[in-house]
Amino acid sequence: MYSSSSILIFTDLDGTLLDRDTFKFDGIKTFLNVLKNENIIIIPNSSKTKDEIIEFNNEANFKFPFISENGSIIHNLNFLSEEFPDKIILSKNIHEIQIIFDKNINQDLKSKCKVISGLSISEQSQIFGLPENKLKQVFKRSCTIPLKFEGNNEEKLRLKNLLLEIGLDFKDGGRVLNLGDRINKADAMKKIIQMVKKKFKTKPKTIAVGDSYNDLEMLKNSEIPCLVKNDKFVNKDLKIINLIKSKQPAPEGWAEVVKLALEKINLKE
């Protein structure tokens, strides 16, 4: 349950808290347990589906809220207060999104967008870097559609701009584009902060941790933003105030930046 001394850590998973290739976090499990014992609330905020994050939460022994599908749905918010709902949906559903996309995007750009659920199992496994038995969870989506984009950067930008005009967007997670509503991880994060502030009459201290473009809005809207090293993400020109960067990749890089962020919070008190 939430208390006035709680700190909220909103975190991406793949490449941030989880190793980019193995999706493991064994090296920081002890540190995660220390954080839980200190009343620090860790809220996964990921492009992953509900089922994928539940599996992670079970492995980490987390009983915290989480945010799935790039800010689309907040789950288990009642873990913070019994007065909060267990689920808040912030996005259009997948059927509405598909109809808007089909109606408004021209055939040339559509032909560049391969719906990954329609590809072969071996292709899906290669794209996501997951074994076949993990793919079922990936496609149990309510609000986003994973795409493989086969155009160039100019065409990708054109698609992005057209989607924004019709109230949709895609999030580039590196492996795939996730087509969805015009919503992001920061929207769900701000919703939780707003509800906690109203309920407990105090603004929570917030840390956000990510590793790529998909996480930037979340980082910009947190008190202490943290970026985990990702060799595939060029971040030299980021203009984010108080940004902490790790020297190590995930998962050790996650522990590195969180320790520094907590030191900053303690220095302020």
N, C-alpha and C positions, 0 to 999 in steps of 0.2 A: 504493500500500500504506500501511497505517496505521503510524504511529510514535508514540513517547511524547510528541512535541511537537505532534502533530496537534490541531487544533480541529475539532469537528463542528458544522456549521450545518445544522439541520433547517429546511426552508423549504416553506411553501405556495407554489403557483405563481400561479394566476389572481388578479389583484388584489394580489398580494404581490411576487413577482419579475417577473411579466408584467403589462403594461398591462391594465387591466380590460376595455377595449373592443377593442383591437387584438391583444392577446396577444403583443406585441412586447417585446423587452428590449434593443434596439440601444444605447440610451444608457448601459448599464452593462456592456457586453461587455468593455471594457478592464479594468474593475475586477474582473470575474469571473476574468479571466486572471491578474491580480495575485494574487488569493487562491489560485488553484490553484498558482501558482509558490511560494507561501509555505507549502505543505503544509497548507492548510486544506481540509477535506473538506466539500463541499456536498451534502447529501442531500435531494432533493425528497421532500416528504411531503404528498401531494395526494389529492383525491378523483378525480383523473384515472385513466384506465386505464393498464395496462402499455404499450400501444402509443403512447398519447399522450405518456407521459413519455419513452419511448425516443426519440420524434421530437424532444422538447425537448432531451434529453441530447445527441443527435447535433448539433443546431444549436448548442448551447453548448460542444460538444467536451468533455463531461463523461465521465469513466470512474469514476463513483462509484456506490455503492448507491442505491436509491430505494425509496420506499414508495408503493404504489398503493391506490386505493379506500378512502381514509379509515382507514388502518392495517391493512387486511385482509391484505396480502401484502408481505413484504420481498423485494426482488430484488437480485441481484448483490452479496450480502454478501461473497462470496469475493474481491471487489476489495480488501477490507481485509486479508484473510488467506486464504491458500490452504486453510487448515484449516476455514474457515467454509463452510456450504452456499451454493449460488447462489440458493436460494429457501426462504423460511419462510412457511407459510400459517398465519395466526392466526384465521381466520374460518370459519364455516360456508359451504358453497358456495351458490350462487344458487338451486339447486333446493330445498335444505332450507329456506332462508329463505322462498321462495314458499309452500311447503307449510304452514309454521308460520303465516305471515300469513293465508293463505286459511282455515285451520282456526279461528283464534282472533279475528279481527277481524270485527265485525258488518257487515252489508251497508250500513248507513247510512254508516259511515265509509269502507268500501271504495269506495262510489260517488263519494266526494270525491277519491279517489286515481286519477289518470289515468296509466297507465304510458306514459311518453313514447315508448318504442320502438314503440308502437301508433298513434301520431299520424301525421299526414301529414308528408312530408319538409319542406314549407314551415313547418309549425308547429314541428318539431324544430329547424330552422335558426334560427328566430326565438327560441326559448327559450334555446338554447345560445349564440346570437350567433356561429354558425359557418357557413361555406359548406357546401353539400351534400357536397362531396368530403371533408370532415373528419368527417362524422357517423359513418362506419363505425367509426372508432377509438373513438368515444365509447361505442358499444354493445357493444364486445367485453369484456364484464364477467364476472368469475368470482364475485364476492361481493356486489355491490350492484345495486340496481334504481332508476334515476332515476324520480321521480314528479313530476307537477304536481298540487299540492294545491289544490282548489277550494273548500275550506271556510273558515270564519272562524278567528280566533286561538284562540277557546275550543275549537273542534273540533280544531284542530291540537294543542293542549296535551293534550286527551283522548286523541288518537291516540298522542302521545308516551308518556304514562303507561301506556297499554295495551301498547304495544310493549315497554316496559321490563319489565313484569310477565311477559311471555312470552319474555324473553331476546333480544329484538330492539331496534332503535333506528332513528331516522332522523337524518341530519345535514343541517342546513339550510345550503346553500352560497350562498343568495341567489337563484340562478337556479332551482334545483330542490331537492327533498328526495331524498336518497339513502337508500333503505331498505336496511338491512343488519343484520349481527350487532351484538351489544351490545359494540362495540369502538370505539376511537378512535385518532387519530393518536399520542396519548401512549403508548398500549400498545406500538405498534411501535417508537417512539423509545426507550422504556425497555428493550425487548428488545435493541436494538442496543447501548445503553450497557452493559447488564449483560454481554453477550458480550465486548465490547471490554475492559471492566474485568477480567473473569476471565482472558482470554487474555494481556493485556499487563501485568497486575498494577498498573494505574494507572487512575484514573478520568479519562475525557476531559473537557476543558472543552467545555461545550455552549452554543450559542446557538440559539434558536428564533425564527422569524419568521413572522408570519401577519397576517391583516387582518380576520377575522370570528369569529363565534361558534364556527364549526367548528374553529378553531385554538386555542381558549382552554385546553383541557387540555394541549396540547402546550406552550404558553407557560408554564403554571403549573408544569410539571415540568422546565423547563430552568434552567440556571444563570443565563443572561441572556435574558429574554424581550423580544421586540421586536414592536411593532405598527405596521404600515404604514397610513398614512392612508386611510380608506375612508369617504366621505361617507354611504354607505348603512348604516353600522354605528355605532349609538349606543353609545359606550363610556365615558361619564362616570363610571359607578359601578364600574368594574373594580377589583377588589382583588387585584392581582398585584404581588408584591414585586419591586422593581428594574426595573419595566417601562419600556422606552424607546419613545417614540412619535415617529414621523416627522412632519415638517411638510408633506412632499410625498407624493403618491400614487405607486403603482408605475409604472415600475420604479425611478425615482430615489429614492423613499422607502426602497426596500430597501437601496440602497447607503448611504443616510444613516444608517439605524439600525445596520447592520452595522459601519460605521466606528466609531460610538460604542461599540458592544459590544466591539469589539476593543481600543479604548482602555481600557475598564474592565478587561479581562483583563490587558493589559500593566501597568496600574497595580497590580494585585494581585501581580504577580510580582516 
